[in-house]
Amino acid sequence: MKKVLLLALAIGLLVAAPAPAKTVTVDVTNRGFQPGAVTVQVGDSVTWTNKDTVNHQVVCATCTFTSLVLAPGQSHTFVFTKVGKFTTVDPLNKNKKGTVTVTAAPTGVTLTAAPRALTYGHTTAVSGAISTGQANQKVDILAQPCGENAAKVVATATTTTGGAYTYTAQPTLQTNYQARYKPPTGPTITTTALGVSVLPMVTLKRLARNKFSVRVSAAQSFVGKAVAFQRYVTAKRRWTTVKTVFLGTRAAAATPLAGTTVSSVTLRAKLRTGLRVRAVLPPGQTAPCYAAAKSATIRS
């Protein structure tokens, strides 16, 4: 479980998006702007640096900025937020000209899920946003459960303010999710697959003195799988396995989640009363479609 959570934190957010905003540099000299013409995308910056021994200034003749007078070594940066071709001049150097061409940034879409590891029967929020920030856009949610050969569309979300979308998913086993968006212009964008882990629901119950039951609920049978019955040793501050038992009974569960199967076993263990005990289903018994799981702690 710990490894699953660490992996989820490490991966975080999956993106099919344009490259991060960049900064293009232009030298201001006695010969003018070097280079004289640059091309950037919306959201990128241009930095003009005075590389001369006298003062210079940068004025955009066709947009909205005028730099301060730049002494040798000083710079001015401007972020371009609109598509177009813009002319800059240096009024302190015979109005020598330069141009900045700004193109539209390619559309991107993000995808995340919270939580990334959940117990069987619980839900996760699959969400993200399109980079244009537009509302009322359709984003397909694709899912590929463990054992399936390909991802399929399971829902279509509509973007809201800021281009955000969300979908509540209830995976019954390990599932990879993707978001797919077709912008009004340009190619369809599909995110990298994002995995969500599912833990079987393990329930430990005390039936009588030294008698317990273990139930494992999931979308598949765990009959024949080994469960470790453990107690907490206070003096050593660790859990120790009292005995290992094998799940031997399978039954359909009467739950709202269709296809749920319960695998169970009854066990006996001589313990003094009041000890903390739990049941653990290790990763070797749950792979490949489930993560390791354990029950809540109860008293013997």
N, C-alpha and C positions, 0 to 999 in steps of 0.2 A: 504494500500500500504506500509506504513512504517513498519508494522509488517511483511509483506512478505519479504521485503528487509533485515530486521534484522535476520529473520530466514535463509535466504540464506547465509548471512555472517557467521552465527553461524555454519551452517553445512559444508560449504566449499567443501572439497574434500572427496569423498567416495572411499574406497580401498578394494580390495580383494588381500591381499599381505602377505608376510611372516612377522614374528615378527621383530621389530627393532633389529639392531646389538647389541650384548651383549658382556660383558667382563667377562672372566673366570679368577679367581685368583689362583695362585700357590705359595706356600711358598717354599723358598729355605732355607734349614737347613743343619746341619752337617750330617743328615741321607740321604740327597738328596732332590729331588723334591717331594713335598707333595701337592696334589696327584701326583703320578708318571705318570699317563696317563689321559689325558683330551680329550674331543671331542667337537668341535665347528663347526659352519657353515662358509662358505665363507663370508667374511666381518666382522666376529667377531674378538675380540681381546683376547689376553692372557696377563695378568700382573703377572710378577714374582717379589716377594718381599722378600728381605733378612730378615729372621726372626731369624738369628743367631747372635752371638756376634763377628764374624770375617767376613772378606770380602768374597764375592762369585761373580761368573760371570756366565752368561747364553750365551751359544753359540749353534746356530742351526747347527748341523752337516750336514743336508740335505736341508737347505734353505739359506736365504740370510742375516741373521742378527747375530751380535755379540754385546752383551750389554757392556756398560762400566763396570768397576769393581764396584760392588755394596757394599757400606759400610752398616753396620747394619741399617735397616729401609728404605733403598733406594729401588726403584722399576724400572723395565723396562717393557714397553708394546710394543707388536708387533701385527699388524693387518694381519691376514692371508687372502690372496686373491686367493689362488689356492687350488684345491682339492688334498688331499694326506695325507700320514702319515709321520710326521716329527720327527726327533730325536733331543733332546736337551741334552747338556752335561755341566757340571760345571768343567772347567779345574783347578779351585782352590780347588776342593774337590774330588780328585781322579777320575775325569771324570765321576762322577755319572750321570746316564742317566734318561731322562724322554721322553715321547712321546706326540705329539699333533696330533690327527686325525681330518682332516678337510673334511667335507662333503659339497655337493652342497646345496645351499639355495633353498627352493622351489620357483617356479616362482610366481610372483604376477602381478596384473594389476590395474592401477588407473583409476578413472573416475571423471570428473568435467564438469561443463557447465557454460558458460558465455555469456550473463547474465542468472541468475536463475529466473528472473521475467521479462516478456516482453509483449509488447502490441500486440494484435492480428494483424497478417500479417507480423510481424518481425521475425528474425531468431536468433538462439543461436548456439554457437560453442560447441559441445560435444566432449571432448578430453581427453587424458590421455596417459599412456605409459605402456609398459611391463617391468618388472624389469630386464630382461636379456639384455635389450638395443638393441636387434636384429632388423634389418631392414627387410622389405619384409615379415613380418608375418601378418596373417589375423586375424582381431578382429571384431567379429560380434557386431553390435549395435542393441539392443532390445528396443522397445518402448511399453508402455502400456498406451494409452490415457484414460482419465476419462470415466468410464462406461464400459470399456472393462474388460473381465474376466482374461485375461492372456497377458503377453508380447509376442511380435512377432518381428522377425528379420526385420529391415527396411533398413539396409545397412551393408556392409562389408567394413571396412577400412583397408588399408595396412600401416603397420608401416614404419617409415622413420628413419633418424639418431637418435640414442639414444632410439629406440623403441617407439617413439612418434606416435600417430595417432590422427586424427581429423575428425569430420563429422559435416556438417552444417545442422541443423534441423530447421523445421518451424512448431512447434506444433500449432494446432488450438484451443486446450484447455489444461487444466492441464494434463501433461504427465510425467510418470516415465520412466527414461532411465536406461539401464544397459549395461555393456560391457562384452563380453564373449570371452575367449581365450582358445584354445586347444594347449598347448605346444607340441613340438615333443615327449617328454616323460612326463608321469604324467597325472593326471586327468584334466578335463576341469575346468577352473576357471571362475566364474561369479561374478561380483561386486554386492554390495548392491544397491537397487533401489535409483535413484537420481531424485527428483521431480523438474520439471520446471513449474512455474506458468504462466498463460496467463491472461492478462487483456483485457476485451472487449475494442474496440476502440470507445470512446465516443466523438462525435463532436457536439459542440454548435455553432449555427450560428444566427446572428442578421438579421432578415428578413425586419423589419421596426421598427419605433418607438414603443417600448413596445411589440414587437412581435419577438419571437425566435423559433428556431427549434432545437430539440435534436435528434441525430441519433446514434444508437448503432450497430456497426458491429461486428459480431462474427460467429461462426459455428453453433449457435443455436438461436432460436427466444427468445427475451426478452419481447415480448408483454405481458402486464399485470404487468410488473415489475415497481416499483416506482423509480423515479429519483428526486433528490433534486436539485432545481434551487436555487443557492446561490449568494449572493453579499458580497463583502468584506467591513467590517465596519472599516474604518481607525482609528477612535477614540478609538475603543476597540481592534484593531489589531487582528481581528478574522473574520472568515466567519460565516454568519448567513443564514439560509434557508428562502428564500422569499416565496416559495410555493413548494409543492410536486405534481408532475404530473405522470401519468401512460402511459407507452409506449403502443400505440394502433394500430400501422400500421406496417405490415410486408411485405417486398419485397425482392426478390433476387437481389443481387448486381452484377453489371457488373465489376468484378475485376478479376485479374489473379488467385486469390486464389479460387479454386472451392469450392462450398458449402457455400459461404459467404451469410449470411442473415442480412438484415438491419431492425431494429425495430426503429420506430420513433414516435415523437409526436410534435405538434406545440402548443406553450403556449403564453399567454399574461401576462405581469407583468408591472404595472405602476412604472417606475423608472425614476429618472432624468438621463440625458445623461452623459456619461463619467465614470460611475461606473464600477468597475471590477466585472465581473460575471462569473460563471462557472456552469457546470452540474456535479452532483456526483451520481454514481451508487454504493450504499453501499454494504458491503459484504453479508448482508442478502438477497440481490436481485441477487447476482451472484453465490453463492455457489450451488452445490459443485464443478462445473467444471471450474469456473473462479474466479479470485481475484477481489476485489473491484477496481473501476476505476473512473477517473474523466477526464473531458475535459480540453483543454487548456483554459486559462483565456482570455476573450474578454472584450470589453467595451460596455456598454448599450447604 
